[in-house]
C-alpha cells in the first residue's frame, strides 16, 4: 500500500517533518509527478516553521534541500528574505535570478519588496542587481524621498513619492511615508492607511513603528519593549522624546521589571535632580502615603521631611483610616495649620492664609465637622477662614448657610452684608438675602432683594415664587388675625409678583375671602363667578372654601357670603367639576380640603344615585375621593358601581381599600380576600396595571407571607 | 514671564499631576493655565479626541483658580503616575523627524524584536 495518503494528510495537518519523510519514501518508487509538488510544499512549511522558531540557518538548509530534491521547485520570496536576513546577498540575488525566469508576477513582486527594503537599508549590498530592475530604478526615488523626509521637507518627499508607480516594490514604503507626512497627530487616519500593509511585508516594522508613534502614552508604554531597538528610536524621534525620556522609558518599562509604578519611589530618587527638588518632595510624601495605605500601616515620613510634610502625611492617613473620628480629623488638620503658621504668621489673602483658610473650609464642609459634636470648633474655623481669605465667596456662603441652619438670622444677615459689600451683583448672595429676609419676616427687605434679583435676572421664577408665597402667607395670617387692611396690603404686593394665571387666581380667591370675612350679615361679595375666579363654579367654589380654611375663616360662611352656597343636590357635571377641584387641591392643602369638603358632604352622600353617571364617571369620582382621603364616600360610589358591574376589579379594589384602609372596620373577611385575589388576577390579565398594583399591595398587607412575615 | 513648562503637552487620563497634564509650571497663574487649556482643547477637541479632552478638562478644573491650586496641593494625595515622572523628568518636545540611519536600521532585515 502506498504512503501517499499519509503524506498528504500530514501536509494538510501542518506536520511537515512527517510529510517530508513520507514524500521522500514515495520519491524512491514513484515518478516526480506524484510527490514533487507535495515534497516542495512540505519543505516550504518546515522552513517557515524553523524561521519562526528563530532558527534561520536550519531554515536555510531546508530551503536548499527543497530546490535540490524537488524537480521544478523555484525559490520562494521567503527564501530570498531569509538569505537577505543572513547577509547572503549573492545567494539572494542568484535565487532572485532563478525566480525571474518563470515566477508569476505576484510572487516576483513579493521577492522584489524584500530586495527593496534591503536596497534602502544597505544599497551597496545589492550592487549585483540589474540596473534596469524595478528595485533599482524605483529605488532612487524611494531613497530620495526618505532623505528629504528625514530632513523635514514633507513636500519634496511627496514629490519623490509621486514618481514611484503604484505596482512598485516600494509601494508599502510609499504608504508608510504618506502616513508619516500627512497623518501625524491623527492616529485614526494613520491606522486606516497603514492597515493595508501585510505583517509579512519587510516594511511592516516601519509601519508598526509609525502606527505606535500615534498611540497615547498609556497604550504605548506598556508595550514599548515589544519594539526592536531601532523601532524604539524611531518612535521616540517621531514623538519628540529626548534621549533621557527614551532611557527612562526603557528603565521603567523593561520587560524584566516589575510593575513600573511599584518602584516609582526608587526611580524618583534617582531622577531627583531632573524633576526638581520641590516636585520631588511633593511627590515623595504622596508615594510614602500610598505605600503605607496599601500595606495598611501608618506612614513613616522620610528622614529629611519637614514639619509640614509630616503633618500632611498624618492628616491624609487620618482621613483614610479615621475618617469617622471628628476629634482625630480636627487634631490632624490643626497640626497642618500649626506647621503652616510656623513658616510665617498669615495675613489676610497671602499664601499661608489661603492654605489655612482652605483647611478650615475643608473641615467644615468636606469633612462635615459642622454636623458633629465638634461643630463649635468647626464653626470657629469657618469664621476664621472668612477673615483669612475674605475674597473667597464660597467661604462667605458656607458661613451664611451655617448661621441660617442654626436659626441665627441676625448673624446670617451680617455675614451676608459683608459678602454683598464685596459682590453686590452676585445672584446667589441676593437669593440668600431674599430667603433670610423671608425667614425673618422682613418683607420690605425681601421685596428689595427680589427687586435686585429680578433686575439682574428677569426670568428668575424662584424669586417671584418665594415672594408670592410669602406675601400670600402674610395675607392669610392677617386675615386670621382679623386685620383685613393688612391682608389687602399684602395681596396688593403679591399681585405685583404673581405672573402665572394660577397665582393670580389664588390672589383673587384670597381677596374674596378677606372681603367676605369683614362683611357682616348675609351680603354677598360680587358675582359667584367673580368670587370664585373665572371657570366652572363648583371646582372653584371648593378652592375658595379651601382658601377660607387656610385663612382661618369658616368655609361655609365665606361660601355663603360669596353667593356660592353649596347645592343640596348635585348634577353629573357639577359632581365631576367638584372632583377635578378635589384632585388639584388634594396635593396642595390636604387638611384644609378635608374641612372644606364638609360643606359639600350632604350633596356628595346622595350623589352616587345620580342616574346619568356612567362607569367611567364612577371611576373618576372614586379616584378623586381617594386622593382627597374621603374613604367613606368612595366606598359608597364603589359599591354603587359594583351593582352595575359585578366584581369589576377597579371598583372592588376601591371598595375594599376604602373600607379597610384606615383599619377602622377590622380586617377583610376571607370571602372579600378571595374577591380581591380574583380582582388582582383579572386586572393583570386585562393589563390594568394600576389596579393590579393596588390589589397586590393590599394582598401583601392583609395576607402576610407566612415564611417572611412580609 | 512664560510659565509654560511643556509647549507640546500630551494630556492623558493617566496624569495625576494636573500641571503636567496641562504643560504648565507650578507657579503658573490663572491666565497661563486658561491659555494652556484653550491650546489643549484646540489640539484635542472633544469630538476628535474625547479621552485627552477629558484629561485636559479634569486637570483644568483642578487648578484653574488659586484656591483650587491650594486645595490640590493640600488635599490631593494621589501619587504620581509613571507618566507624570516621565513628563517631569524629560518632557517630550514637539513631534520630530527621525534621522535616516534610524529609518534604515528599522528596514534592515532580521533585526526586529
HADDOCK unambig.tbl for C-alpha pairs under 7 A between the chains (distance, minus, plus):
assign (segid A and resid 84 and name CA) (segid B and resid 109 and name CA) 6.61 0.50 0.50
assign (segid A and resid 85 and name CA) (segid B and resid 109 and name CA) 4.76 0.50 0.50
assign (segid A and resid 85 and name CA) (segid B and resid 110 and name CA) 4.76 0.50 0.50
assign (segid A and resid 117 and name CA) (segid B and resid 107 and name CA) 5.81 0.50 0.50
assign (segid A and resid 118 and name CA) (segid B and resid 108 and name CA) 6.19 0.50 0.50
assign (segid A and resid 118 and name CA) (segid B and resid 109 and name CA) 6.84 0.50 0.50
assign (segid A and resid 120 and name CA) (segid B and resid 104 and name CA) 6.55 0.50 0.50
assign (segid A and resid 121 and name CA) (segid B and resid 104 and name CA) 4.35 0.50 0.50
assign (segid A and resid 121 and name CA) (segid B and resid 105 and name CA) 6.54 0.50 0.50
assign (segid A and resid 121 and name CA) (segid B and resid 107 and name CA) 5.83 0.50 0.50
assign (segid A and resid 121 and name CA) (segid B and resid 108 and name CA) 5.46 0.50 0.50
assign (segid A and resid 147 and name CA) (segid B and resid 100 and name CA) 6.36 0.50 0.50
assign (segid A and resid 150 and name CA) (segid B and resid 97 and name CA) 5.54 0.50 0.50
assign (segid A and resid 150 and name CA) (segid B and resid 98 and name CA) 5.82 0.50 0.50
assign (segid A and resid 150 and name CA) (segid B and resid 99 and name CA) 5.58 0.50 0.50
assign (segid A and resid 150 and name CA) (segid B and resid 100 and name CA) 5.87 0.50 0.50
assign (segid A and resid 152 and name CA) (segid B and resid 97 and name CA) 6.45 0.50 0.50
assign (segid A and resid 202 and name CA) (segid B and resid 107 and name CA) 6.93 0.50 0.50
assign (segid A and resid 203 and name CA) (segid B and resid 107 and name CA) 6.52 0.50 0.50
assign (segid A and resid 205 and name CA) (segid B and resid 106 and name CA) 6.60 0.50 0.50
assign (segid A and resid 206 and name CA) (segid B and resid 106 and name CA) 6.15 0.50 0.50
assign (segid A and resid 206 and name CA) (segid B and resid 107 and name CA) 6.69 0.50 0.50
assign (segid A and resid 218 and name CA) (segid B and resid 14 and name CA) 6.93 0.50 0.50
assign (segid A and resid 226 and name CA) (segid B and resid 113 and name CA) 6.46 0.50 0.50
assign (segid A and resid 227 and name CA) (segid B and resid 113 and name CA) 5.73 0.50 0.50
assign (segid A and resid 228 and name CA) (segid B and resid 112 and name CA) 5.07 0.50 0.50
assign (segid A and resid 228 and name CA) (segid B and resid 113 and name CA) 4.33 0.50 0.50
assign (segid A and resid 230 and name CA) (segid B and resid 102 and name CA) 5.90 0.50 0.50
assign (segid A and resid 230 and name CA) (segid B and resid 105 and name CA) 5.85 0.50 0.50
assign (segid A and resid 230 and name CA) (segid B and resid 106 and name CA) 5.29 0.50 0.50
assign (segid A and resid 231 and name CA) (segid B and resid 106 and name CA) 5.81 0.50 0.50
assign (segid A and resid 233 and name CA) (segid B and resid 102 and name CA) 6.88 0.50 0.50
assign (segid A and resid 234 and name CA) (segid B and resid 98 and name CA) 5.81 0.50 0.50
assign (segid A and resid 234 and name CA) (segid B and resid 102 and name CA) 6.20 0.50 0.50
assign (segid A and resid 234 and name CA) (segid B and resid 103 and name CA) 6.87 0.50 0.50
assign (segid A and resid 237 and name CA) (segid B and resid 96 and name CA) 5.56 0.50 0.50
assign (segid A and resid 237 and name CA) (segid B and resid 97 and name CA) 5.86 0.50 0.50
assign (segid A and resid 237 and name CA) (segid B and resid 98 and name CA) 5.04 0.50 0.50
assign (segid A and resid 238 and name CA) (segid B and resid 95 and name CA) 5.27 0.50 0.50
assign (segid A and resid 238 and name CA) (segid B and resid 96 and name CA) 4.85 0.50 0.50
assign (segid A and resid 238 and name CA) (segid B and resid 97 and name CA) 5.52 0.50 0.50
assign (segid A and resid 238 and name CA) (segid B and resid 98 and name CA) 6.32 0.50 0.50
assign (segid A and resid 239 and name CA) (segid B and resid 95 and name CA) 4.54 0.50 0.50
assign (segid A and resid 239 and name CA) (segid B and resid 96 and name CA) 6.37 0.50 0.50
assign (segid A and resid 240 and name CA) (segid B and resid 92 and name CA) 5.39 0.50 0.50
assign (segid A and resid 240 and name CA) (segid B and resid 93 and name CA) 4.61 0.50 0.50
assign (segid A and resid 240 and name CA) (segid B and resid 94 and name CA) 5.12 0.50 0.50
assign (segid A and resid 240 and name CA) (segid B and resid 95 and name CA) 4.19 0.50 0.50
assign (segid A and resid 240 and name CA) (segid B and resid 96 and name CA) 5.12 0.50 0.50
assign (segid A and resid 241 and name CA) (segid B and resid 92 and name CA) 4.67 0.50 0.50
assign (segid A and resid 241 and name CA) (segid B and resid 93 and name CA) 6.08 0.50 0.50
assign (segid A and resid 242 and name CA) (segid B and resid 90 and name CA) 6.80 0.50 0.50
assign (segid A and resid 242 and name CA) (segid B and resid 92 and name CA) 6.48 0.50 0.50
assign (segid A and resid 244 and name CA) (segid B and resid 90 and name CA) 5.96 0.50 0.50
assign (segid A and resid 245 and name CA) (segid B and resid 86 and name CA) 6.40 0.50 0.50
assign (segid A and resid 245 and name CA) (segid B and resid 90 and name CA) 4.98 0.50 0.50
assign (segid A and resid 261 and name CA) (segid B and resid 81 and name CA) 6.75 0.50 0.50
assign (segid A and resid 261 and name CA) (segid B and resid 82 and name CA) 6.08 0.50 0.50
assign (segid A and resid 271 and name CA) (segid B and resid 89 and name CA) 6.80 0.50 0.50
assign (segid A and resid 274 and name CA) (segid B and resid 89 and name CA) 5.04 0.50 0.50
assign (segid A and resid 275 and name CA) (segid B and resid 88 and name CA) 5.39 0.50 0.50
assign (segid A and resid 275 and name CA) (segid B and resid 89 and name CA) 4.64 0.50 0.50
assign (segid A and resid 283 and name CA) (segid B and resid 79 and name CA) 6.36 0.50 0.50
assign (segid A and resid 283 and name CA) (segid B and resid 80 and name CA) 6.22 0.50 0.50
assign (segid A and resid 286 and name CA) (segid B and resid 77 and name CA) 5.58 0.50 0.50
assign (segid A and resid 286 and name CA) (segid B and resid 78 and name CA) 6.21 0.50 0.50
assign (segid A and resid 286 and name CA) (segid B and resid 79 and name CA) 4.80 0.50 0.50
assign (segid A and resid 287 and name CA) (segid B and resid 79 and name CA) 5.14 0.50 0.50
assign (segid A and resid 290 and name CA) (segid B and resid 79 and name CA) 6.74 0.50 0.50
assign (segid A and resid 355 and name CA) (segid B and resid 70 and name CA) 6.12 0.50 0.50
assign (segid A and resid 358 and name CA) (segid B and resid 71 and name CA) 6.52 0.50 0.50
